[in-house]
Structures are given as structure tokens and as C-alpha cells.
Amino acid sequence: MSIITAYNTAWENADVDALAKIIHDDCVFNPHVGGITMNKSDILGFVSGGSTPRSEHNRILFENDEVGVAHSIVHFANDSDSEAVMSFMRFKDGQIILMETGATPLSEDYQLVGQ
């Protein structure tokens, strides 16, 4: 199973133990909001906190042993607009050691083409 697929599955299932195995202890996450940097415990806190953003239409655009690029539509628990999110990940020892995201907010009447 790819690292990105394993990450997405663990995230969807709110499986903190599985995520802890996928995310490197030295992981740095630079999200597209707030100009902040997060670490492994911050990421695991999202899932264990009960307000985990939901994603759909997850696509892996590229993945090899070193890096991965993914895209999804993300819906947030805080009632903010859903976003189209592009994620770049760097891997080390089969785990995510770096993640950065970029996003485009979507309006409430947004519908994926073809649906």
C-alpha cells in the first residue's frame, strides 16, 4: 500500500495508532493557513480531538519512495468553506517527514464536475 493511501485510510478511520506509524517523529507540517508549523503530535491531535476534517475525491497525483503529491476536497468541522487541497509530502524511512498544503476555498454551491 502506498504511504499516501495508508495516511488517507488512517485519517478517514480516525486511527491515531495507524497515523502514528505513518508520520515520522521529526515530521514538519506547514499547512496553508495561519503561517504556522505543526509537528507529529499536532497532526495526531486533529484526529484524536474529534473534529477531524473530512476529505473526498482523494487522488494521488504522484508518489515514489521519496515524495508524494495528492489532491482532495476537504470539509472542515468549523463550518468554514470546503477547500480543494493540494498536498506535497516528503518521505523518510517509509514515513511522512514533511507535508505542505495549498488550498482553494470552494463556495457552498460548488459541485464536482460530472456529479
Residue, then its C-alpha position, 0 to 999 in steps of 0.5 A: m500500500s502506498i504511504i499516501t493511501a495508508y495516511n488517507t485510510a488512517w485519517e478517514n478511520a480516525d486511527v491515531d495508532a495507524l497515523a502514528k506509524i505513518i508520520h515520522d517523529d521529526c515530521v514538519f507540517n506547514p499547512h496553508v493557513g495561519g503561517i504556522t508549523m505543526n509537528k507529529s503530535d499536532i497532526l495526531g491531535f486533529v484526529s484524536g480531538g474529534s473534529t477531524p476534517r473530512s476529505e473526498h475525491n482523494r487522488i494521488l497525483f504522484e508518489n515514489d519512495e521519496v515524495g508524494v503529491a495528492h489532491s482532495i476536497v476537504h470539509f472542515a468541522n468549523d463550518s468554514d468553506s470546503e477547500a480543494v487541497m493540494s498536498f506535497m509530502r516528503f518521505k523518510d524511512g517509509q514515513i511522512i517527514l514533511m507535508e505542505t498544503g495549498a488550498t482553494p476555498l470552494s463556495e457552498d454551491y460548488q459541485l464536482v464536475g460530472q456529479 
